[in-house]
Amino acid sequence: MTAPARTPADARAWARTGTELLLDAVAGLDEDAFAAPSVLPGWSRKHLVAHVAANADALGNLVHWAATGEETPMYASAEERAAGIAKGAALTADELRSWLTDSAQKLAAGLDGLTEEQWQHEVVTAQGRTVPATELPWMRAREVCVHAVDLGTGVVTFADLPKGFLTALVAEIRAKRGLDELPEGPLPEVAAWLAGRPHTLADAPGLGPWL
């Protein structure tokens, strides 16, 4: 069971859309709203936004690796990754918005700068997978799109995400979860169910969080 063909150009477009949705969702949040819980258990919206900002910085390390050949892991350690998320709780709303915006812009610029040859260079993800740099836009698209919904502001739902992204996401998670059958229902709701997020599907078995 394999995911349908998706190009880096597709994924970059989805990442741009997800980034815009995320930035719009946090634009009007004050300190209290940022401190409120996200959809993810145990994470405030501050933790979630810090995670997405730190993810852009970490993917930027892989862009540097692809561009220069210098081995640059996403995170120096699991502790560093956790520290990046925890850092969010200590930042103000404006500081978080700036980090989210600046890190996303820096990552986009780095991806723009890769040559055709550098896109084929292999890097290693935080999960230990060896992938070509062409996989990086998809990794970013998943982060910004799904976590834009996870903010739980109601501004962004799975129904607001690009259909092509949802189709690719469903195929990937379905394959990773080893599911032969899917419940019937609208694509956004099936995607939410597969990702272990709140959904409206009736009689669908519970699934743990993914991503």
VMD Tcl script that draws the C-alpha trace (Angstrom):
set ca {
  {0.00 0.00 0.00}
  {1.77 3.14 -1.15}
  {0.94 6.82 -1.08}
  {-0.14 8.44 -4.36}
  {2.45 10.36 -6.31}
  {3.11 13.78 -4.84}
  {5.77 16.15 -6.00}
  {8.00 18.45 -3.96}
  {6.21 21.30 -5.73}
  {2.87 19.99 -4.45}
  {4.25 19.70 -0.94}
  {5.79 23.16 -1.03}
  {2.46 24.64 -2.07}
  {0.73 22.78 0.78}
  {3.40 23.96 3.22}
  {2.86 27.56 2.14}
  {-0.89 27.19 2.57}
  {-0.50 25.56 5.98}
  {1.91 28.27 7.10}
  {-0.53 30.98 6.05}
  {-3.38 29.25 7.87}
  {-1.26 28.86 10.99}
  {-0.11 32.49 10.99}
  {-3.68 33.68 10.48}
  {-4.84 31.48 13.36}
  {-2.30 32.91 15.82}
  {-2.54 36.51 14.62}
  {-5.30 37.47 17.01}
  {-4.34 35.37 20.03}
  {-3.60 37.29 23.23}
  {-1.57 35.96 26.16}
  {-4.51 34.12 27.73}
  {-5.52 32.53 24.42}
  {-1.95 31.40 23.80}
  {-1.79 29.84 27.26}
  {-5.02 27.88 26.66}
  {-4.85 24.16 25.88}
  {-4.35 22.98 22.31}
  {-6.02 19.88 20.89}
  {-2.93 17.85 21.83}
  {-3.07 16.49 25.40}
  {-0.71 18.27 27.77}
  {0.27 20.97 25.28}
  {-0.79 24.58 25.46}
  {-1.01 26.61 22.27}
  {2.32 28.13 23.28}
  {3.93 24.70 23.36}
  {2.40 23.83 19.98}
  {3.54 27.04 18.26}
  {7.02 26.67 19.75}
  {7.14 23.11 18.41}
  {6.24 24.24 14.88}
  {8.76 27.08 15.00}
  {11.48 24.76 16.28}
  {10.57 22.27 13.56}
  {11.31 24.90 10.91}
  {14.71 25.52 12.49}
  {15.36 21.76 12.61}
  {14.38 21.22 8.99}
  {16.65 24.13 8.17}
  {19.49 22.01 9.54}
  {18.61 19.32 7.00}
  {18.50 21.93 4.22}
  {22.03 22.96 5.25}
  {23.06 19.29 5.17}
  {21.64 18.85 1.67}
  {23.23 22.08 0.44}
  {26.71 21.62 1.89}
  {27.16 17.90 2.60}
  {27.96 18.81 6.20}
  {26.10 16.38 8.47}
  {23.69 18.53 10.47}
  {21.02 16.58 12.39}
  {17.58 18.07 12.95}
  {18.19 18.08 16.70}
  {21.41 17.51 18.59}
  {19.46 15.31 21.02}
  {15.99 14.44 22.21}
  {16.62 16.80 25.10}
  {17.25 19.67 22.70}
  {13.96 18.96 20.94}
  {12.07 18.93 24.23}
  {13.79 22.14 25.32}
  {12.63 23.89 22.15}
  {9.01 23.03 22.96}
  {9.33 23.98 26.61}
  {10.87 27.30 25.61}
  {7.52 28.35 24.22}
  {5.93 28.60 27.66}
  {8.38 31.32 28.63}
  {7.87 33.49 25.54}
  {5.31 36.22 25.04}
  {2.65 36.01 22.36}
  {4.53 38.50 20.19}
  {7.81 36.64 20.63}
  {6.17 33.37 19.61}
  {4.57 34.93 16.54}
  {7.93 36.40 15.52}
  {9.73 33.06 15.98}
  {7.05 31.24 14.02}
  {7.16 33.76 11.17}
  {10.93 34.18 11.01}
  {11.70 30.46 11.18}
  {9.17 29.70 8.42}
  {10.61 32.42 6.18}
  {14.17 31.22 6.76}
  {13.24 27.63 5.94}
  {11.42 28.68 2.77}
  {14.44 30.70 1.66}
  {16.71 27.73 2.30}
  {14.53 25.43 0.24}
  {14.40 28.03 -2.53}
  {18.19 28.01 -2.64}
  {18.65 24.27 -3.22}
  {19.89 23.29 -6.66}
  {18.46 20.38 -8.65}
  {21.42 18.25 -7.57}
  {21.16 19.25 -3.90}
  {17.48 18.26 -3.83}
  {18.63 14.67 -4.42}
  {21.14 14.64 -1.55}
  {20.22 12.32 1.31}
  {19.68 13.47 4.89}
  {18.55 11.70 8.07}
  {15.35 12.65 9.87}
  {14.88 12.82 13.64}
  {13.27 9.37 13.42}
  {16.39 7.97 11.78}
  {14.97 7.68 8.25}
  {17.35 8.39 5.38}
  {15.48 10.43 2.77}
  {16.33 12.70 -0.16}
  {15.93 16.42 0.43}
  {12.88 16.28 -1.84}
  {11.03 14.82 1.17}
  {11.56 17.95 3.30}
  {8.64 19.99 1.89}
  {6.23 17.16 2.66}
  {7.58 16.88 6.20}
  {6.96 20.59 6.67}
  {3.52 20.50 5.05}
  {2.38 17.85 7.54}
  {3.60 19.90 10.48}
  {2.02 23.23 9.57}
  {-1.25 21.86 8.18}
  {-2.08 19.39 10.94}
  {-0.86 21.63 13.76}
  {-2.82 24.59 12.42}
  {-5.88 22.49 13.23}
  {-4.38 21.37 16.55}
  {-4.40 24.97 17.82}
  {-8.07 24.37 18.47}
  {-9.12 27.95 17.80}
  {-11.84 26.89 15.39}
  {-10.28 29.11 12.72}
  {-8.72 26.12 10.91}
  {-10.25 22.66 10.55}
  {-9.28 19.68 8.41}
  {-11.92 20.86 5.92}
  {-9.82 24.01 5.36}
  {-6.75 22.03 4.27}
  {-6.00 21.41 0.57}
  {-7.72 18.33 -0.85}
  {-4.48 17.08 -2.40}
  {-2.76 17.33 0.97}
  {-5.55 15.43 2.71}
  {-5.46 12.69 0.06}
  {-1.70 12.26 0.48}
  {-1.99 12.38 4.26}
  {-4.70 9.71 4.35}
  {-2.66 7.44 2.09}
  {0.47 7.84 4.21}
  {-1.13 7.32 7.60}
  {-3.26 4.45 6.31}
  {-0.15 2.68 5.07}
  {1.76 3.31 8.29}
  {-1.13 2.11 10.43}
  {-1.58 -0.93 8.16}
  {-5.30 -0.37 7.66}
  {-7.01 -2.27 4.84}
  {-10.38 -0.62 5.32}
  {-11.39 2.95 6.06}
  {-14.71 4.17 7.44}
  {-16.89 5.97 4.97}
  {-17.20 9.69 5.33}
  {-15.94 13.04 4.06}
  {-12.21 13.16 3.31}
  {-11.44 15.77 6.03}
  {-13.15 13.65 8.68}
  {-11.36 10.48 7.56}
  {-8.05 12.36 7.71}
  {-8.83 13.66 11.20}
  {-9.75 10.14 12.37}
  {-6.59 8.60 10.93}
  {-4.47 11.29 12.58}
  {-6.07 10.56 15.94}
  {-7.79 13.94 16.07}
  {-11.42 14.82 16.89}
  {-13.81 13.82 14.10}
  {-17.50 13.26 13.38}
  {-17.34 9.73 11.95}
  {-19.82 7.34 13.50}
  {-18.69 3.94 14.79}
  {-15.03 4.55 13.88}
  {-12.61 2.82 16.30}
  {-10.40 5.08 18.37}
  {-6.87 5.71 17.17}
  {-3.95 7.17 19.08}
  {-2.43 10.49 18.03}
  {-0.19 10.51 14.97}
  {2.46 13.22 14.37}
}
mol new
graphics top color blue
foreach p $ca { graphics top sphere $p radius 0.5 }
foreach p [lrange $ca 0 end-1] q [lrange $ca 1 end] { graphics top cylinder $p $q radius 0.2 }
display resetview
